[in-house]
Amino acid sequence: MLKKIVFTCFYLLLLMPLKPVYSQERLLAPLGMGQSTVTREVAEYTSLEQALMATILDQENKSIALLADDFEVWSNNAHDWQSKADWIKFEKQDTAFNIKNVSVRIMDDFAVVQFLLQTKRPNDHQWHNQIVVDIWRQSTHQLAVRYATDSSAFQNSLKPDNRRF
């Protein structure tokens, strides 16, 4: 009886994991086929960014709690700097948003969050892409500063010019 239990345990522990390999079953997609893992920080700050944008689009004032008192926005647009009230007024014009490619770096009490923000305006059929860098205070979970640039401006700056050196 003991031999049978040992053999069964040996079979289950050692040979069963090999069964999918030999039977052509796939438990997981191969690496590089869209699988990714998300760190705790990326998940946490992605949900904070989504909550911020959702409350602004829903015309609610809850988003103000996520913004620091001295919150400001810097961008490469004609109006380089916006206050909290101006930015909220400007963002309420959007009808939809999408947040992609989030990365987070923690430094002391600050979290530097970088992502691609896609927004859509009423009567506009195209998504507008912005590369955003947000500075969050970890202790209060409030957004302190937002730096944003149109991704088209960023891509244009990467194009090589025809000058010779």
C-alpha positions as CSV (number, residue, x, y, z in Angstrom):
1,M,0.0,0.0,0.0
2,L,2.8,2.4,0.9
3,K,4.5,1.7,-2.5
4,K,1.2,2.6,-4.3
5,I,0.9,5.9,-2.4
6,V,4.5,6.8,-3.1
7,F,4.2,5.9,-6.8
8,T,1.0,8.0,-7.1
9,C,2.6,11.0,-5.4
10,F,5.7,10.6,-7.6
11,Y,3.4,10.4,-10.7
12,L,1.4,13.5,-9.7
13,L,4.3,15.6,-8.6
14,L,6.8,14.8,-11.3
15,L,5.1,13.5,-14.4
16,M,1.8,15.4,-14.5
17,P,3.4,18.8,-15.2
18,L,4.9,17.2,-18.3
19,K,1.6,15.9,-19.6
20,P,0.6,19.2,-21.4
21,V,4.0,19.2,-23.2
22,Y,3.5,15.8,-24.6
23,S,-0.2,16.0,-25.2
24,Q,0.1,19.3,-27.2
25,E,-2.1,21.2,-24.7
26,R,-1.2,24.7,-23.9
27,L,-1.9,26.1,-20.5
28,L,-0.4,29.5,-21.2
29,A,0.3,31.5,-24.3
30,P,4.0,31.6,-25.2
31,L,6.1,34.5,-24.0
32,G,5.8,37.6,-26.0
33,M,2.2,36.9,-27.1
34,G,0.6,39.7,-25.0
35,Q,1.1,38.4,-21.5
36,S,2.4,40.9,-19.1
37,T,2.5,41.4,-15.4
38,V,1.6,44.6,-13.5
39,T,3.3,45.8,-10.4
40,R,1.4,46.9,-7.4
41,E,2.4,50.5,-8.0
42,V,1.3,50.4,-11.6
43,A,-2.1,49.0,-10.7
44,E,-2.5,51.5,-7.9
45,Y,-1.7,54.6,-9.9
46,T,-3.5,53.4,-13.0
47,S,-6.7,53.2,-10.9
48,L,-6.0,56.7,-9.4
49,E,-5.5,58.2,-12.9
50,Q,-8.7,56.5,-14.2
51,A,-10.6,57.7,-11.2
52,L,-9.3,61.3,-11.7
53,M,-10.3,61.4,-15.4
54,A,-13.6,59.6,-14.8
55,T,-14.7,62.1,-12.1
56,I,-13.7,65.0,-14.3
57,L,-15.7,63.7,-17.3
58,D,-18.7,62.9,-15.0
59,Q,-18.8,66.6,-14.1
60,E,-18.4,65.8,-10.5
61,N,-16.3,67.7,-7.9
62,K,-14.8,64.6,-6.4
63,S,-11.8,65.0,-8.6
64,I,-10.7,68.0,-6.6
65,A,-10.0,65.7,-3.6
66,L,-7.4,63.9,-5.9
67,L,-5.7,67.2,-6.7
68,A,-3.3,69.0,-4.4
69,D,-4.0,72.5,-3.4
70,D,-1.1,73.8,-5.4
71,F,-1.8,71.5,-8.4
72,E,-0.6,72.9,-11.8
73,V,-0.3,71.6,-15.4
74,W,2.6,72.3,-17.7
75,S,2.4,71.5,-21.4
76,N,3.9,72.5,-24.7
77,N,0.7,74.1,-25.9
78,A,0.2,77.8,-26.5
79,H,-0.9,78.2,-22.9
80,D,2.1,76.6,-21.2
81,W,0.8,76.7,-17.6
82,Q,-2.7,76.0,-16.3
83,S,-4.1,76.3,-12.8
84,K,-6.3,73.6,-11.2
85,A,-9.6,75.4,-12.1
86,D,-8.5,76.1,-15.7
87,W,-7.3,72.5,-16.2
88,I,-10.5,71.0,-14.9
89,K,-12.6,73.3,-17.1
90,F,-10.5,72.4,-20.1
91,E,-10.6,68.6,-19.4
92,K,-14.4,68.6,-18.9
93,Q,-14.7,69.2,-22.7
94,D,-13.5,65.6,-23.3
95,T,-16.1,62.9,-23.9
96,A,-13.9,59.8,-23.5
97,F,-10.5,58.8,-22.4
98,N,-8.1,55.9,-22.4
99,I,-4.9,55.3,-20.4
100,K,-2.1,53.1,-21.8
101,N,1.5,52.1,-21.2
102,V,1.7,53.1,-17.5
103,S,5.0,53.1,-15.7
104,V,5.7,54.2,-12.2
105,R,8.8,55.1,-10.3
106,I,8.7,55.7,-6.6
107,M,11.0,58.3,-5.0
108,D,10.6,59.0,-1.3
109,D,7.1,60.5,-0.9
110,F,6.6,61.0,-4.6
111,A,5.5,58.7,-7.4
112,V,6.4,59.6,-11.0
113,V,3.7,58.2,-13.3
114,Q,4.2,58.2,-17.0
115,F,1.5,57.1,-19.5
116,L,-0.1,57.7,-22.8
117,L,-3.5,59.5,-22.4
118,Q,-5.9,59.3,-25.3
119,T,-8.9,61.7,-25.2
120,K,-11.8,62.4,-27.5
121,R,-13.8,65.6,-27.9
122,P,-17.4,66.0,-28.9
123,N,-17.9,66.0,-32.7
124,D,-14.4,64.7,-33.2
125,H,-13.8,61.3,-34.7
126,Q,-10.1,61.0,-33.8
127,W,-8.4,60.3,-30.5
128,H,-5.9,62.9,-29.3
129,N,-2.7,61.3,-27.8
130,Q,-0.7,62.9,-25.1
131,I,2.4,61.7,-23.3
132,V,1.8,62.5,-19.6
133,V,4.1,62.6,-16.6
134,D,2.3,63.0,-13.3
135,I,3.9,63.6,-9.9
136,W,1.7,62.1,-7.1
137,R,2.3,62.6,-3.4
138,Q,2.2,59.1,-1.9
139,S,1.3,60.2,1.6
140,T,-1.9,62.0,0.5
141,H,-2.6,60.2,-2.8
142,Q,-2.9,63.7,-4.4
143,L,-1.7,64.8,-7.8
144,A,0.8,67.6,-7.4
145,V,2.0,68.3,-11.0
146,R,1.1,67.2,-14.5
147,Y,3.4,67.5,-17.5
148,A,1.8,66.8,-20.8
149,T,2.8,67.0,-24.4
150,D,1.1,66.0,-27.6
151,S,2.6,62.8,-28.9
152,S,2.7,64.2,-32.4
153,A,5.0,67.0,-31.1
154,F,7.2,64.3,-29.5
155,Q,7.3,62.2,-32.6
156,N,8.2,65.2,-34.8
157,S,11.1,66.0,-32.5
158,L,12.5,62.5,-33.1
159,K,12.5,62.7,-36.8
160,P,16.0,63.2,-38.2
161,D,16.6,66.4,-40.0
162,N,18.6,66.6,-43.3
163,R,21.5,68.6,-42.0
164,R,25.0,67.2,-42.3
165,F,27.4,67.3,-39.4
